[in-house]
Amino acid sequence: MHANILHSLPSLRPLNAPPCSFVRPEIRMPMGSGIAGRVALTGEHAVIYDVREEPDFNADYDSGTFKTKSMICVPVKDVEGR
């Protein structure tokens, strides 16, 4: 993985959950891009109740059947704090 690229893993459903029609592919975005990029760059978490009011939100990652409404985003660091 590249140091300046964020990777979002596909959404997975629990084995006992009913089947759903939406499976999100991996998403890659530049560090600092969007809400997740801001969180990764600053190391500060974000709890957003309405993403449409957030200037950093990028709706391009939503599909035609899925619309993001809220988001919890936290930085993930290694044992050295990076």
Rosetta blueprint (number, residue, H / E / L):
1 M L
2 H L
3 A L
4 N L
5 I E
6 L E
7 H E
8 S E
9 L L
10 P L
11 S L
12 L L
13 R L
14 P L
15 L L
16 N L
17 A L
18 P L
19 P L
20 C L
21 S L
22 F L
23 V L
24 R L
25 P L
26 E L
27 I E
28 R E
29 M E
30 P E
31 M L
32 G L
33 S L
34 G H
35 I H
36 A H
37 G H
38 R H
39 V H
40 A H
41 L H
42 T H
43 G L
44 E L
45 H L
46 A E
47 V E
48 I E
49 Y L
50 D L
51 V H
52 R H
53 E H
54 E L
55 P L
56 D L
57 F L
58 N L
59 A H
60 D H
61 Y H
62 D L
63 S L
64 G L
65 T L
66 F L
67 K L
68 T L
69 K L
70 S L
71 M E
72 I E
73 C E
74 V L
75 P L
76 V L
77 K L
78 D L
79 V L
80 E L
81 G L
82 R L
